[in-house]
């Protein structure tokens, strides 16, 4: 089982926060601006990006914040998953 760890403005997989095997990064303001998702070749095809999005969604709920997705993958995942709509920041 792969452990997702919390770092500085990110959730990541791997021993080294500076060189993760997978990560989702965000800026924390009055909401979370998710700006990047990365999964190494080693972990691709295992649903790791989806697990990282799930982790940041849980964090947003715990912190009572919305997510403003600037990363294409995160935006698509949030919009296509009805269970995540409660944390999606709607921009007009």
C-alpha positions in Angstrom: 0.0 0.0 0.0 1.3 3.4 -0.9 1.3 6.1 1.8 0.3 9.6 0.9 2.1 12.1 3.1 1.4 15.8 3.7 4.2 18.2 2.8 4.4 22.0 2.5 1.6 22.9 0.2 1.3 19.4 -1.2 0.4 15.8 -0.7 3.0 13.4 -2.0 4.2 9.8 -2.3 7.8 8.9 -1.7 10.6 9.2 0.8 11.7 12.7 -0.3 9.3 15.6 -0.4 11.6 17.4 -2.9 11.7 14.4 -5.3 8.3 12.7 -5.0 7.1 9.7 -6.9 3.7 11.4 -7.1 2.3 14.7 -5.8 -0.5 17.2 -5.9 0.4 20.8 -5.1 -1.7 23.6 -3.9 -1.6 27.2 -2.5 -3.6 27.7 0.6 -5.6 31.0 0.7 -9.2 31.3 1.8 -9.6 28.4 -0.6 -7.2 25.8 -2.0 -5.7 26.6 -5.5 -4.6 23.2 -6.8 -2.0 23.9 -9.5 -0.2 20.7 -10.3 -0.6 16.9 -10.3 2.3 14.6 -11.1 2.7 10.8 -11.1 6.0 9.1 -12.0 6.2 6.4 -14.6 6.7 3.9 -11.8 3.3 4.6 -10.3 1.2 5.4 -13.4 -1.7 3.2 -14.2 -2.5 2.6 -10.5 -5.0 5.4 -9.9 -2.5 7.4 -8.0 -3.6 10.8 -9.4 -7.2 10.0 -8.4 -6.0 9.1 -4.9 -4.1 12.4 -4.6 -7.3 14.3 -5.6 -9.3 12.3 -3.1 -6.7 13.3 -0.4 -6.8 17.0 -1.2 -10.7 16.9 -1.2 -10.6 15.4 2.3 -8.2 18.1 3.4 -10.4 20.8 1.9 -13.4 19.4 3.8 -11.5 19.1 7.1 -10.4 22.8 6.7 -13.9 23.8 5.4 -12.4 25.3 2.2 -13.3 25.1 -1.5 -10.9 24.0 -4.2 -10.1 26.2 -7.2 -8.6 23.7 -9.7 -5.9 25.2 -12.0 -4.6 21.8 -12.9 -6.5 20.2 -15.8 -6.6 16.7 -14.3 -7.9 18.0 -10.9 -10.5 20.2 -12.6 -11.8 17.3 -14.7 -11.9 14.9 -11.7 -13.7 17.4 -9.5 -16.3 18.2 -12.2 -17.0 14.6 -13.2 -17.3 13.3 -9.6 -20.6 14.4 -8.0 -19.3 13.5 -4.5 -16.7 16.2 -4.9 -19.0 19.1 -6.0 -19.3 20.3 -2.4 -15.7 21.5 -2.4 -15.5 22.8 -6.0 -15.2 26.6 -6.1 -17.5 27.8 -8.8 -15.9 30.8 -10.7 -18.3 33.1 -12.5 
